[in-house]
Amino acid sequence: MTALFGPSRERLLEILESDDAESQLPITLAHHEPKAVVAKDGELWVVKKLVHDPEATVQAARKAKNEGREFKPEDAWSLMKPGQAIIRARTKTEFISAIKKMKWTFGTGVV
């Protein structure tokens, strides 16, 4: 299994503070596996928790087994969908401020 690492808080802030931040969205936050996604939801800047769809995961695992291949964690990760918003802000400035204040559980990143 390949561990997945998203950007550190510092790198995420660099991206968000850039002039082309919106063009770099969505950004996956990860620590060994995907945990959340940074995106725009309409006019709002958001961090949304990534969640598994158990039914879709079971179906994909069965399909892989029937095809004679292994169902890997990466396969399950690809099925994750954005769930509840952890942070929601109307402006990029408010969003950056919220990112700076939040408890960071997404690792130190290498991106």
C-alpha positions as CSV (number, residue, x, y, z in Angstrom):
1,M,0.0,0.0,0.0
2,T,1.3,3.4,-0.9
3,A,0.8,6.1,1.8
4,L,-0.7,9.3,0.6
5,F,0.5,12.7,1.9
6,G,-1.1,16.0,1.0
7,P,0.3,19.4,1.5
8,S,1.5,20.7,4.9
9,R,-0.5,23.6,6.4
10,E,2.3,25.9,5.3
11,R,2.2,24.7,1.7
12,L,-1.6,24.9,1.6
13,L,-1.4,28.5,2.8
14,E,1.2,29.3,0.1
15,I,-1.2,27.9,-2.5
16,L,-4.2,29.7,-1.1
17,E,-2.4,33.0,-0.9
18,S,-1.3,32.8,-4.6
19,D,-3.2,34.7,-7.3
20,D,-4.1,31.4,-9.1
21,A,-5.4,29.6,-6.0
22,E,-8.8,28.8,-7.4
23,S,-7.2,27.1,-10.5
24,Q,-5.4,24.7,-8.2
25,L,-8.6,23.4,-6.5
26,P,-9.6,20.8,-5.4
27,I,-6.7,20.0,-3.1
28,T,-6.7,16.7,-1.2
29,L,-5.5,16.9,2.4
30,A,-4.1,13.5,3.5
31,H,-2.1,11.7,6.2
32,H,-1.4,8.2,5.0
33,E,-4.9,8.3,3.3
34,P,-7.2,11.0,2.0
35,K,-8.9,12.9,4.8
36,A,-10.4,16.1,3.4
37,V,-10.6,18.2,0.3
38,V,-10.2,22.0,-0.1
39,A,-12.6,23.3,-2.7
40,K,-15.1,26.0,-3.7
41,D,-18.7,25.2,-3.1
42,G,-20.6,27.8,-5.1
43,E,-19.2,31.1,-3.7
44,L,-17.9,29.5,-0.5
45,W,-14.4,28.3,0.3
46,V,-14.6,25.0,2.1
47,V,-12.7,22.1,3.6
48,K,-14.9,19.0,3.5
49,K,-14.2,15.8,5.2
50,L,-13.9,12.9,2.8
51,V,-16.1,9.9,3.5
52,H,-16.5,6.3,2.3
53,D,-19.6,5.0,0.7
54,P,-19.7,1.6,2.3
55,E,-22.1,0.2,-0.3
56,A,-20.0,1.4,-3.3
57,T,-16.8,0.1,-1.6
58,V,-18.3,-3.4,-1.1
59,Q,-19.5,-3.5,-4.7
60,A,-16.1,-2.4,-6.0
61,A,-14.3,-5.0,-3.8
62,R,-16.6,-7.8,-5.1
63,K,-16.1,-6.7,-8.7
64,A,-12.3,-6.8,-8.2
65,K,-12.5,-10.3,-6.6
66,N,-14.7,-11.5,-9.5
67,E,-12.1,-10.1,-12.0
68,G,-9.3,-11.9,-10.1
69,R,-7.6,-8.8,-8.9
70,E,-6.8,-7.4,-5.5
71,F,-8.9,-4.6,-4.1
72,K,-6.3,-2.1,-2.7
73,P,-6.7,0.8,-0.3
74,E,-6.2,3.1,-3.3
75,D,-9.3,1.6,-4.9
76,A,-11.3,2.5,-1.8
77,W,-9.8,6.0,-1.7
78,S,-10.9,6.7,-5.2
79,L,-14.5,6.1,-4.1
80,M,-14.4,8.7,-1.3
81,K,-16.8,11.6,-1.6
82,P,-16.8,15.1,0.0
83,G,-19.0,15.0,3.1
84,Q,-19.7,17.5,5.9
85,A,-17.9,20.9,5.7
86,I,-15.2,21.3,8.4
87,I,-14.6,25.0,7.4
88,R,-16.8,27.3,5.4
89,A,-15.9,30.9,4.5
90,R,-17.3,33.5,2.2
91,T,-13.9,35.1,1.3
92,K,-10.5,33.7,0.6
93,T,-9.1,35.9,3.4
94,E,-11.6,34.5,5.9
95,F,-10.8,31.0,4.7
96,I,-7.0,31.5,5.1
97,S,-7.6,32.8,8.6
98,A,-9.7,29.8,9.5
99,I,-7.0,27.4,8.1
100,K,-4.4,29.1,10.2
101,K,-6.5,28.6,13.4
102,M,-7.8,25.1,12.8
103,K,-6.3,22.0,14.5
104,W,-4.1,20.5,11.8
105,T,-4.5,16.7,11.6
106,F,-3.4,16.2,8.0
107,G,0.3,15.6,8.5
108,T,3.3,17.6,7.5
109,G,3.1,16.9,3.8
110,V,5.7,16.6,1.1
111,V,3.9,18.4,-1.7
